[in-house]
Amino acid sequence: MEAEAAATPTPRLDPVRASQIERELREYPRLTARLEWLVEYLAEPPMPAPRRFGRGGRAGVAMGVQDSGVNDPTAMVGIYRPRMVEESWEIRFRVKPVEYFLLFLTPPQKAFTQFRYFEDMAMDAVAMAMSVSRAGVYRLREEVLLAADAAGVARRPNVAQGA
């Protein structure tokens, strides 16, 4: 029975999938910072457009306001704010699986993830920081990537199937 367990190969992750997961883990700190900013910004009510008068004091002509573009006071409410809301939902969709994945890591796996992906340290530097051999760090990497794959990190819905 033990011989069969030893002979069973450990599951390996496709290198392309591994690089997708690693990219998503490296982007996690930037994405969470951007999401925090968006949530804080969108929590504020939109500012009303300033009312200015054009030449001769006519109220119908606003000075410095164009029909579209950066100077349009309604662009923030009508165009940019909905885009920001959409971006915040897209970021939430990417961040949620990573947060779920981080909940179930062991302390060595958490330390590895912090050093390697969030602080962008080289594998040798991670090995030194964790006082682990280089082979041990690569085993940790494989464990972390398999756990991230199981948690659904870097998965995108299949648009063709309507999922």
C-alpha positions in Angstrom: 0.0 0.0 0.0 2.8 2.4 0.9 4.7 1.5 -2.3 1.6 2.5 -4.3 1.4 5.8 -2.5 5.1 6.5 -3.2 4.8 5.5 -6.8 1.8 7.8 -7.4 3.2 11.0 -9.1 2.4 14.3 -7.4 0.1 16.4 -9.5 1.9 18.9 -11.7 0.6 22.2 -13.1 0.7 23.2 -16.7 3.5 25.8 -17.1 1.2 28.2 -18.9 -1.4 27.9 -16.2 1.4 28.4 -13.6 2.6 31.6 -15.2 -1.0 32.9 -15.3 -1.4 32.2 -11.6 1.9 33.8 -10.8 1.0 36.9 -12.8 -2.3 37.2 -11.0 -0.6 36.8 -7.6 2.0 39.5 -8.4 -0.8 41.9 -9.5 -2.8 41.3 -6.3 -1.3 44.1 -4.2 -1.7 46.7 -7.0 -5.3 45.5 -7.7 -6.3 45.8 -4.0 -4.8 49.3 -3.8 -6.7 50.3 -6.9 -9.9 48.8 -5.6 -9.5 50.6 -2.3 -9.1 53.9 -4.2 -12.1 53.3 -6.4 -14.3 52.3 -3.5 -13.3 55.4 -1.6 -13.7 57.7 -4.7 -17.1 56.2 -5.7 -18.4 56.5 -2.1 -18.3 60.3 -2.5 -21.3 61.8 -4.3 -20.5 63.3 -7.7 -19.8 67.0 -7.6 -22.2 69.2 -9.5 -20.9 71.0 -12.5 -19.9 74.6 -11.7 -22.3 77.2 -13.3 -20.5 79.8 -15.1 -21.7 82.5 -17.4 -20.3 83.2 -20.9 -19.8 86.5 -22.6 -22.3 89.2 -21.7 -23.6 87.3 -18.7 -25.8 84.9 -20.6 -26.6 81.9 -18.5 -27.0 79.6 -21.5 -23.4 79.7 -22.5 -20.9 78.1 -20.1 -17.4 79.4 -20.3 -14.7 76.9 -21.0 -17.1 74.0 -21.4 -16.9 72.0 -24.6 -19.4 69.5 -25.9 -17.3 66.5 -25.0 -13.9 65.7 -23.6 -12.0 66.6 -20.5 -13.6 70.0 -19.9 -17.2 68.6 -20.0 -18.5 68.9 -16.4 -21.1 66.1 -17.0 -18.5 63.7 -18.3 -17.5 62.6 -14.8 -21.0 61.6 -13.9 -22.1 60.3 -17.3 -19.1 58.6 -18.6 -16.2 58.2 -16.2 -18.1 57.2 -13.1 -19.8 54.2 -14.7 -16.5 53.1 -16.1 -15.0 53.3 -12.6 -17.9 51.2 -11.3 -17.3 48.6 -14.0 -13.6 48.6 -13.3 -14.2 48.1 -9.6 -16.4 45.1 -10.3 -13.8 43.6 -12.7 -11.1 44.0 -10.0 -13.4 42.4 -7.4 -13.8 39.5 -9.7 -10.0 39.1 -9.9 -9.3 39.7 -6.2 -11.9 37.5 -4.6 -10.3 34.1 -5.6 -6.9 35.3 -4.4 -8.4 36.3 -1.0 -10.1 33.0 -0.8 -6.9 31.2 -1.6 -4.9 33.1 1.0 -7.3 31.9 3.8 -6.3 28.2 3.4 -2.5 28.5 3.2 -0.2 27.1 5.8 2.2 29.5 7.5 5.2 28.5 5.3 3.0 28.9 2.2 1.8 32.3 3.3 5.4 33.4 4.0 6.4 32.2 0.6 3.5 33.9 -1.1 4.3 37.2 0.7 8.0 37.1 -0.2 7.8 35.8 -3.7 4.7 37.4 -5.2 3.8 40.4 -3.0 7.4 41.6 -2.3 8.7 40.3 -5.6 11.8 38.6 -4.2 13.9 36.1 -6.1 13.7 32.5 -5.3 17.2 32.5 -3.7 16.3 35.5 -1.6 13.1 33.7 -0.5 15.1 30.7 0.5 17.4 32.8 2.6 14.6 34.7 4.2 12.7 31.6 5.1 15.8 29.6 6.1 14.8 26.8 3.6 16.8 25.0 1.0 16.3 26.0 -2.6 14.6 22.7 -3.3 12.3 23.3 -0.4 11.3 26.7 -1.9 10.5 25.1 -5.2 8.4 22.5 -3.5 6.5 25.3 -1.6 6.1 27.1 -5.0 4.5 24.0 -6.5 2.2 23.6 -3.4 1.1 27.2 -3.6 0.4 27.1 -7.3 -1.6 23.9 -7.0 -3.7 25.5 -4.1 -4.2 28.7 -6.1 -5.4 26.7 -9.1 -7.8 24.8 -6.9 -9.1 28.1 -5.5 -9.7 29.4 -9.0 -7.1 32.1 -9.2 -6.6 33.6 -12.7 -9.7 31.9 -14.1 -11.8 33.8 -16.5 -15.3 32.8 -17.4 -15.7 31.2 -20.8 -17.5 33.9 -22.8 -18.2 31.5 -25.7 -20.4 29.3 -23.5 -22.0 32.2 -21.8 -20.6 31.5 -18.4 
